[in-house]
Structures are given as C-alpha cells and as structure tokens.
Amino acid sequence: MSDIKMNLSTFERFARIIIGGIFLLVASYVPVSDLLAWLLVIVGLILMLTGLAGWCPLYSLLKISSKKKGK
C-alpha cells in the first residue's frame, strides 16, 4: 500500500468538499470572467479531491496536521 497518512480532520474534510462544490457551482452558473471561472474550477477541484482523500500535499510538506493524534 501507500505510506501516505491522512492529515485532515473530519471537519476540515467536510468543509473542503462543501466549499469546493460551491466554487464549482459558482464557476458553472454565475456569470464571471473566463479567468475567474477557470480559477474557481481548479481551486474547487483541488479542495474536493483533498477533502475526499483526507490528505493535503501542502500540509505534508509543511508537516501540518489538523487530524487528532489518536485517530
């Protein structure tokens, strides 16, 4: 398997999924410039994927974890 350990708390995972979804909806349905729409899509997908995976590569590089130690 993999040595990647989850570094996001349950709350943060949930928040990332919800916020990422909101970004994707805004990019799809609200009239914004093309650049802003693409930015929202990219950031929204990153938030959703990291939320679903429970692992954030930036947190790993910075040795940060919002997950409680015992879980």
Backbone as a printed PyTorch tensor [residue, N CA C, xyz], in Angstrom:
tensor([[[  0.8310,  -1.1950,   0.0000],
         [  0.0000,   0.0000,   0.0000],
         [  0.8690,   1.2490,   0.0000]],

        [[  0.2960,   2.3030,   0.5000],
         [  0.9860,   3.5900,   0.4630],
         [  1.2980,   4.0700,   1.8790]],

        [[  2.3430,   4.8600,   1.9980],
         [  2.7120,   5.4340,   3.2900],
         [  2.0560,   6.7860,   3.5360]],

        [[  1.1650,   7.2030,   2.6550],
         [  0.5000,   8.4880,   2.8160],
         [ -0.5120,   8.3780,   3.9490]],

        [[ -0.3600,   9.2470,   4.9510],
         [ -1.2600,   9.2420,   6.0990],
         [ -2.1840,  10.4410,   6.0150]],

        [[ -3.4280,  10.2220,   6.4020],
         [ -4.3980,  11.3170,   6.3880],
         [ -3.9380,  12.4180,   7.3350]],

        [[ -4.0540,  13.6660,   6.8880],
         [ -3.6370,  14.7880,   7.7250],
         [ -4.7280,  15.8560,   7.8450]],

        [[ -5.9660,  15.4950,   7.4800],
         [ -7.0920,  16.4200,   7.5880],
         [ -8.1130,  15.8680,   8.5840]],

        [[ -8.6280,  16.7450,   9.4200],
         [ -9.6680,  16.3350,  10.3660],
         [-10.9800,  16.1120,   9.6110]],

        [[-11.9140,  15.4490,  10.2560],
         [-13.2120,  15.1940,   9.6420],
         [-13.9070,  16.4980,   9.2860]],

        [[-13.8640,  17.4710,  10.1950],
         [-14.4880,  18.7650,   9.9200],
         [-13.8500,  19.4370,   8.7150]],

        [[-12.5260,  19.4320,   8.6450],
         [-11.8440,  20.0950,   7.5340],
         [-12.1290,  19.3850,   6.2150]],

        [[-12.2110,  18.0580,   6.2330],
         [-12.5600,  17.3170,   5.0270],
         [-13.9470,  17.7270,   4.5340]],

        [[-14.9040,  17.7590,   5.4600],
         [-16.2730,  18.1430,   5.1220],
         [-16.3030,  19.5660,   4.5640]],

        [[-15.6170,  20.4860,   5.2270],
         [-15.5920,  21.8860,   4.7900],
         [-14.9730,  22.0180,   3.4070]],

        [[-13.8890,  21.3060,   3.1370],
         [-13.2390,  21.3790,   1.8240],
         [-14.1620,  20.8620,   0.7220]],

        [[-14.8740,  19.7930,   0.9920],
         [-15.7850,  19.2370,  -0.0110],
         [-16.9120,  20.2220,  -0.3080]],

        [[-17.4950,  20.8020,   0.7470],
         [-18.5940,  21.7510,   0.5650],
         [-18.1120,  23.0110,  -0.1590]],

        [[-17.0180,  23.5900,   0.2860],
         [-16.5060,  24.8200,  -0.3300],
         [-16.0690,  24.5620,  -1.7740]],

        [[-15.4160,  23.4270,  -2.0140],
         [-15.0300,  23.0720,  -3.3820],
         [-16.2400,  22.9410,  -4.2880]],

        [[-17.3040,  22.3290,  -3.7780],
         [-18.5360,  22.2050,  -4.5490],
         [-19.1580,  23.5560,  -4.8470]],

        [[-19.1380,  24.4420,  -3.8610],
         [-19.6650,  25.7920,  -4.0660],
         [-18.8590,  26.5140,  -5.1520]],

        [[-17.5400,  26.3910,  -5.1120],
         [-16.7000,  27.0150,  -6.1400],
         [-17.0510,  26.4860,  -7.5270]],

        [[-17.2650,  25.1720,  -7.6390],
         [-17.6130,  24.5930,  -8.9330],
         [-18.9780,  25.0840,  -9.4130]],

        [[-19.9320,  25.1910,  -8.5000],
         [-21.2560,  25.6980,  -8.8690],
         [-21.1910,  27.1550,  -9.3150]],

        [[-20.4340,  27.9650,  -8.5970],
         [-20.2820,  29.3780,  -8.9720],
         [-19.6420,  29.4890, -10.3560]],

        [[-18.6080,  28.6930, -10.5890],
         [-17.9360,  28.7340, -11.8920],
         [-18.8770,  28.3140, -13.0160]],

        [[-19.8300,  27.4280, -12.7080],
         [-20.7320,  26.9080, -13.7340],
         [-21.9350,  27.8030, -13.9960]],

        [[-22.4800,  28.4060, -12.9450],
         [-23.7780,  29.0680, -13.0850],
         [-23.7800,  30.5870, -12.9000]],

        [[-22.7390,  31.1520, -12.3440],
         [-22.6980,  32.6010, -12.1300],
         [-21.8610,  33.2190, -13.2490]],

        [[-22.3740,  34.2740, -13.8710],
         [-21.5930,  34.8980, -14.9560],
         [-20.3450,  35.6080, -14.4080]],

        [[-19.2120,  34.9830, -14.6040],
         [-17.9220,  35.5640, -14.1960],
         [-16.9900,  35.5020, -15.4020]],

        [[-15.8780,  36.1850, -15.3120],
         [-14.9180,  36.1690, -16.4220],
         [-14.3570,  34.7540, -16.5970]],

        [[-13.8440,  34.4900, -17.7740],
         [-13.2900,  33.1680, -18.0570],
         [-12.1450,  32.8140, -17.1150]],

        [[-11.2840,  33.7750, -16.8610],
         [-10.1420,  33.5320, -15.9760],
         [-10.6120,  33.1660, -14.5720]],

        [[-11.5630,  33.9070, -14.0440],
         [-12.0870,  33.6180, -12.7130],
         [-12.8030,  32.2720, -12.6900]],

        [[-13.5240,  31.9560, -13.7530],
         [-14.2190,  30.6680, -13.8210],
         [-13.2110,  29.5150, -13.7740]],

        [[-12.1470,  29.6060, -14.5460],
         [-11.1280,  28.5510, -14.5340],
         [-10.4320,  28.4590, -13.1810]],

        [[-10.1620,  29.5980, -12.5800],
         [ -9.5390,  29.6010, -11.2550],
         [-10.4450,  28.9170, -10.2320]],

        [[-11.7340,  29.2280, -10.2830],
         [-12.6930,  28.5960,  -9.3730],
         [-12.7750,  27.0850,  -9.6030]],

        [[-12.7410,  26.6690, -10.8520],
         [-12.7870,  25.2380, -11.1600],
         [-11.5500,  24.5280, -10.6140]],

        [[-10.3810,  25.0880, -10.8520],
         [ -9.1300,  24.4580, -10.3900],
         [ -9.0930,  24.3790,  -8.8700]],

        [[ -9.3650,  25.4960,  -8.2030],
         [ -9.3350,  25.5090,  -6.7370],
         [-10.4340,  24.6040,  -6.1780]],

        [[-11.6130,  24.6350,  -6.7920],
         [-12.7150,  23.7870,  -6.3430],
         [-12.3720,  22.3090,  -6.4440]],

        [[-11.7700,  21.9080,  -7.5590],
         [-11.3770,  20.5040,  -7.7200],
         [-10.2990,  20.0950,  -6.7240]],

        [[ -9.3360,  20.9660,  -6.5090],
         [ -8.2770,  20.6580,  -5.5300],
         [ -8.8820,  20.4890,  -4.1460]],

        [[ -9.7660,  21.4080,  -3.7490],
         [-10.3980,  21.2950,  -2.4340],
         [-11.2170,  20.0150,  -2.3120]],

        [[-11.9810,  19.6980,  -3.3390],
         [-12.8020,  18.4890,  -3.2750],
         [-11.9420,  17.2270,  -3.2330]],

        [[-10.9090,  17.1660,  -4.0430],
         [-10.0610,  15.9700,  -4.0730],
         [ -9.2980,  15.7740,  -2.7630]],

        [[ -8.7590,  16.8650,  -2.2190],
         [ -8.0430,  16.7230,  -0.9430],
         [ -9.0150,  16.3810,   0.1810]],

        [[-10.2280,  16.9270,   0.1240],
         [-11.2350,  16.6000,   1.1240],
         [-11.6510,  15.1430,   1.0520]],

        [[-11.8590,  14.6420,  -0.1460],
         [-12.2450,  13.2420,  -0.3120],
         [-11.1170,  12.2950,   0.0960]],

        [[ -9.8930,  12.6650,  -0.2240],
         [ -8.7480,  11.8110,   0.1010],
         [ -8.3570,  11.9140,   1.5710]],

        [[ -8.6500,  13.0520,   2.2000],
         [ -8.2450,  13.2490,   3.5940],
         [ -6.7730,  13.5750,   3.7420]],

        [[ -6.1390,  13.9020,   2.6460],
         [ -4.7060,  14.1820,   2.6420],
         [ -4.4280,  15.4270,   1.8130]],

        [[ -3.6530,  16.3400,   2.3860],
         [ -3.2790,  17.5720,   1.6940],
         [ -1.7630,  17.5750,   1.4900]],

        [[ -1.2940,  17.6160,   0.2390],
         [  0.1470,  17.6010,  -0.0040],
         [  0.8730,  18.8020,   0.5920]],

        [[  0.2440,  19.9770,   0.5880],
         [  0.8650,  21.1570,   1.1770],
         [  1.0540,  20.9650,   2.6820]],

        [[  0.0500,  20.4000,   3.3420],
         [  0.1780,  20.1060,   4.7750],
         [  1.3390,  19.1430,   5.0190]],

        [[  1.4970,  18.1600,   4.1460],
         [  2.5920,  17.2010,   4.3100],
         [  3.9510,  17.8810,   4.1800]],

        [[  4.0750,  18.7710,   3.1990],
         [  5.3410,  19.4870,   3.0220],
         [  5.6690,  20.3580,   4.2330]],

        [[  4.6400,  20.9800,   4.8100],
         [  4.8330,  21.8670,   5.9560],
         [  4.7500,  21.1450,   7.2890]],

        [[  4.5340,  19.8220,   7.2270],
         [  4.4210,  18.9710,   8.4190],
         [  3.3030,  19.4630,   9.3560]],

        [[  2.1470,  19.7880,   8.7480],
         [  0.9650,  20.2490,   9.4720],
         [ -0.0800,  19.1430,   9.4290]],

        [[ -0.8480,  19.0250,  10.4940],
         [ -1.9600,  18.0960,  10.5050],
         [ -3.0830,  18.6850,  11.3560]],

        [[ -4.2950,  18.6470,  10.8230],
         [ -5.4420,  19.0960,  11.6090],
         [ -6.1620,  17.8970,  12.2300]],

        [[ -5.6480,  16.7210,  11.9420],
         [ -6.2350,  15.4900,  12.4750],
         [ -5.7130,  15.2350,  13.8730]],

        [[ -6.5930,  14.7590,  14.7290],
         [ -6.1820,  14.4610,  16.1010],
         [ -5.2000,  13.3060,  16.1030]],

        [[ -4.2690,  13.3140,  17.0220],
         [ -3.1790,  12.3380,  17.0470],
         [ -3.6570,  10.8960,  17.2330]],

        [[ -4.6840,  10.6750,  18.0360],
         [ -5.1110,   9.3220,  18.3470],
         [ -5.9050,   8.6360,  17.2460]],

        [[ -6.2430,   9.3290,  16.1820],
         [ -7.1170,   8.7300,  15.1530],
         [ -6.4020,   8.4860,  13.8700]]])
